[in-house]
Amino acid sequence: MESPGLPVSRLPKATKGLITQSAYEYWLNDMYLNYREPIPVNSNPGMVFPPRKFTTILDVARFTSRLIDAALDHKEILDRRALPVERATSR
């Protein structure tokens, strides 16, 4: 079975120190920059909260109501397109 890439033995000797950089650039381009399909982002928003111990069902209801209220406030900001764009400080 033949590999789709060049054998390492055929790489020029000049790239000896650059092989890591070349692999990085290949990975970056192939997996991120040249890929035009939607990429799902798998995250669990519940993981940002510290563990809590509720003593009563009323405590659970209070916490849940505050969480839903905050989520709806955030949704209103998103619907108005009023969320400021975050930019990296280096750009």
C-alpha positions in Angstrom: 0.0 0.0 0.0 1.4 3.4 -1.0 1.3 6.4 1.3 -0.4 9.5 -0.1 2.5 11.7 1.1 6.2 11.9 0.2 8.5 9.5 2.0 10.6 11.2 4.6 13.7 9.9 2.8 12.8 12.1 -0.2 12.6 15.3 1.8 15.5 17.7 1.2 18.2 17.7 3.8 17.7 21.5 4.2 14.3 20.9 5.9 15.9 18.9 8.7 15.2 21.6 11.4 11.9 22.7 9.8 10.0 19.4 9.9 8.0 20.4 13.0 7.1 23.8 11.4 6.1 22.1 8.2 3.9 19.6 10.0 2.3 22.5 12.0 1.6 24.5 8.8 0.2 21.4 7.1 -2.1 20.7 10.0 -3.2 24.3 10.4 -4.1 24.6 6.7 -5.6 21.2 6.2 -7.6 21.0 9.4 -8.7 24.6 9.9 -7.9 27.2 7.2 -8.8 25.2 4.0 -11.8 23.4 5.5 -15.0 25.2 4.6 -17.7 23.1 6.2 -19.3 24.2 9.5 -17.3 22.9 12.5 -19.3 22.1 15.5 -18.0 23.4 18.8 -18.7 20.9 21.5 -18.9 22.5 24.9 -20.8 22.1 28.1 -21.8 25.5 29.6 -22.5 23.9 32.9 -18.8 23.1 33.3 -18.0 26.8 34.0 -19.9 26.7 37.3 -18.3 25.5 40.5 -19.9 22.5 42.2 -22.8 23.4 44.4 -24.7 21.5 47.1 -28.3 22.5 47.4 -30.0 21.7 50.7 -33.6 22.1 49.5 -35.6 22.0 46.4 -36.3 25.7 46.9 -32.5 26.4 46.7 -32.5 24.5 43.3 -35.5 26.5 42.1 -33.9 29.8 43.1 -30.6 29.0 41.4 -32.4 27.8 38.3 -34.6 30.9 38.0 -31.5 33.2 38.3 -29.7 31.1 35.7 -32.7 31.3 33.3 -33.1 35.0 33.9 -29.4 35.6 33.1 -29.6 33.4 29.9 -32.7 35.4 28.7 -30.9 38.7 29.4 -27.9 37.4 27.3 -30.3 36.3 24.6 -31.8 39.8 24.4 -28.3 41.3 23.9 -27.6 38.7 21.2 -31.0 39.4 19.5 -30.2 43.2 19.4 -26.7 42.4 18.1 -25.4 44.5 20.9 -22.7 42.1 22.1 -19.3 43.8 21.5 -16.8 42.0 19.3 -13.8 40.7 21.2 -10.5 41.3 19.6 -7.1 39.9 20.4 -4.8 42.6 21.9 -2.0 41.6 19.5 -4.0 42.6 16.5 
